[in-house]
């Protein structure tokens, strides 16, 4: 049996199991779903030993392959990260879900219009090799009363299996919900990702996260198969140091944007006002080089696209592109035209310059004297995300959470009947 056939069968089997469980989950109460989330939080602590053992195997394999420090950082779990994951689950459980039904209008003839928010049914998710994302996405699906089929990068598969078997499935069962509602694809290799976006009858929506080219190709394949996607393909944040920037704030925000190198909202492109260039850039280059790990500054003339995303380049992720800007409008134009549109910030004490930048920049997250690392579901909204949508058309934009994973339905009936 070929690898492709095995992957297709694994995805279809998982999709059918989730599809069978979806109605029970869709009809569950908020109390039940929140109970499942709290049970997941408890089990992260109780099952720490097998979770960390499985993760150690993934990390050892990554080190043996020679994966870069950013890749290994995304892959690694420890007691602190497990505790943080549990804390997020408990906070998510404490958030009131939006009303599933609300009367929005009264019509002539004694009729009322009721808006209902219904689960999608089964949602697929293909994401990078980050074990915490297994729990993030599963929690959002459960909170929104959607079943799901999850597929992660092969590098994190042992960790993902442990999280599913020791945390997610038993927590669902403990809450009186079907353990089969959240499925995990256990077949390694990209073929499973391809199969996930071709099951439109069973999985009408797939969340896509990961490196730009592969995610874009999956989104194109999904479209050809009638599957809708919420794709998070590209990242790379911009920080512009205006001529009125406070030096201490500028330094602090450069540092804050580089606390993790393998994430999408890290500092990728540093724009410096031309009037500051000669004095400031040499000091920035020296400061970056003194970090651990040392950060290389890519200076003009650049042999790459200005918005090249270093987090996706495991051989050169410890790099920041530095380029000049003529002012806030020029900086916003560069961020709009040369980068993904994920996030951009300005450092300045000049309110007019900040206003010009924030008005001109059309990306998903805009920041004034604040780090772009805040463009994250939990940091921004207090809710874990399934991904960050940077589409330029109507729809959920920014961190996608359980509130976005619903379908609107309008019901018209006689007043007092519903």
Buried (B, 14 or more C-beta within 10 A) or exposed (E): EEEEEBBBEBBBEBBBBBBBBBEBBBEBEBEBBBBBBBBBBBBBBEBBEBBBEBBBEBBEBBEEEEBBEBBBBBBBBEEEBBBBBBEBBBBBBEBEBEEEEEEEEEEEEEEBBBBBBBBBBBBBBBBBBBBBBBBBBBBBBBBBBBBBBBBBBBBBBBBBBBBBBBBBBBBBBBBEBBBBBBBBBBBBBBBBBBBBBBBBEBBBBBBBBBBBEBBBBBBEBBEEEEBBBBBBBBBBBBBBBBBBBBEEBBBBBBBBBBEEBBBBBBBBBBBBBEBBBEEBBEEBBEBBEEEEEEBBBBEEEEEEEBBBBBBBBBEEBBBBBBBBBEBBBBBBBBBBEBBBBBBBBBBBEBEEBBEBBBEBBEBBBBBBBBBBBBBBBBEBBEBBBBBBBBBEEEEBBBBBBBBBBBEEEEEEEEEEEE
